[in-house]
Structures are given as structure tokens and as C-alpha cells.
Amino acid sequence: MVQRVRRASVAVEGEPTRSIAHGLVLLVGVAREDGESEALWLAEKCAHLRIFPDLEGKMNRSLLDTAGGALVVSQFTLYGDARKGRRPSFTLAAPAEIADPLYRRVADHLRGLGVSPVAEGTFQAHMVVSLENDGPVTILLDSAGSSK
């Protein structure tokens, strides 16, 4: 899940708040079948996704074009399946030993592409995410079926 923001921050228990000014918040869910190629695809897509306005107000500029930052937050609950019963099932989400390195790989690759700053949440921690959605613009990106 990608949200265009004017500002965003994440507070993690016992740690100072990490924040960005304008840019993107990435709520990253990792599926069981995801791997390195999906992490790289997501970072590339977010860095180059043209969802920022140009001088005419059209969404024609990317995160790199606008020198925006990225706040990357792990969010396994994106894979919650609530179709049956009243409690979501998370069987589609990758286990921590797979999800944590891939989530970190997304943030690292954004840095490698020139996105700055890149702030991160803490994997498997309780976090409080604050953001001011700009637009609002919220886009669901799914690497499944992408041309990786």
C-alpha cells in the first residue's frame, strides 16, 4: 500500500519518532511466495511511480523527481483474510524469517536508487504511524503477476 504524503512519522515503543517530509509511506506486506525479485520490484516501482503533480497539476512526477522521502513500515496485516469468521487469518503472510529481510531490502534498495531520506519502522514492533495523506492518493501495488 503506497500513500502520497505531505509528512509522515512512525513512533516505536522506547524509540524516538522517525519521520519524513513530503514523499511516500509504504505499508509493506510480504506474502509467503515473495522473494528478492518482489522486494526489488516494489522499490523500483515506488521510486519511479508518477503520482506527484507537475506544474500543470497532473500526476506526472516521481518520488525521485520531487526529491521526496519514504517511510517504510512492515505490515503483515495487509495479508489478513477476513472472509470467514470474525478473526482474520494471516496464513498468506510470510513468516518473520522471510518477511523481515525482504521488508528491509525494500528500504535498502530505495536508498540505493537515491531516495532520501528513507525512514523505517521496526519489524514486529507495535508502532504508531502518523501521516498527512496528500490528495488523498493511495495506491495498492501487488507484485503478483508483475513483469519482474
Secondary structure, 3 states (H helix, E strand, C coil): CEEEEEEEEEEECCCCCEEECCEEEEEECCECCCCHHHHHHHHHHHHHCCCEECCCCCEEECCCCCCCEEEEEECHHHHCECCCCCCCECCCECCHHHHHHHHHHHHHHHHHCCCCCEEECCCCCCEEEEEEEEEEEEECCCCCCCCC
